[in-house]
Amino acid sequence: MANRAISKVEAIAPQERTAGEWPAIDPRALRDAAGSFATGVTIVTTRDDEGAPVGLTANSFSSVSLDPPLVLWSLAKKSRAAAAFLSASHFAIHVLGDNQQELAMRFASATPDRFSGLEHAEGMGRVPVLTECRVRLECSTWDIVDGGDHHIFIGRVVAIRTPAEARGSLVFLKGQFHSL
């Protein structure tokens, strides 16, 4: 198969097609396929408009750019936390260690006050930050991009902290937590 050069326009502009021209993809098949890719586990935090701490577990984290220092994560548009993150000027991403599965489950649950009884401090932009995690990236909101049924949050890293002694990482693969 011959390589062909892709123009800048082709590389960044979605193809113009009507809904009927795209092949139907089974959402479960896509979820299973994406689940075959091991990801790190993070907790993302911010404050809502009332000043209350908001946080959730996310495995959709990725580095974007070194200059400027950008990272991204995504959140379902139907998430109860969406409004808080959409209006936030800052957020923090906490990369979890292999001994923090319980914490990941807590922030993935429907528990209304996920911070209750949990040691945390205040980071950049008054964002609640967990004092125990493998790595913490404090970010200012750079951009929010429409990603279908998700919002894609791009943050400019303004501080990097390694509050815990280095240990293994918590990863998620095929619907289960693993230690790496």
C-alpha angles and dihedrals in degrees: 000000000000120000115237128195115249116218118232090248092054091047096054107026119076115237115262107244136144118241092258093058094060117084114248112252119199107234092217091052090050091048091050092047093049089045089062088070111083113229135185118250120239140174115219119202139186139142127264125230090273092054095252117142116254126191142162142176115256134175095182094093123132140161113246110177141359095204104064095018103242134167132176141206133171136227131194111254089228092057116122087228095055096094092052094051093042091058097037122111091198141024136177128224116207116197107211128227123230091261094058103079091118090055091049090052092048092055091043092053130088090249105141098215105037091170095057109127091355120128110240139149137202121270136180113328089015090285114161109247127195112236094212119057137107096253133353125205115194111202142185113220106260100174143338116218129195108245105177107265090000138065113228111215117203115194133191108226109236099169137017120200132179100196097167132059109265113270138148122307129246111237134184122219131163093350096310139096119244136180121239 
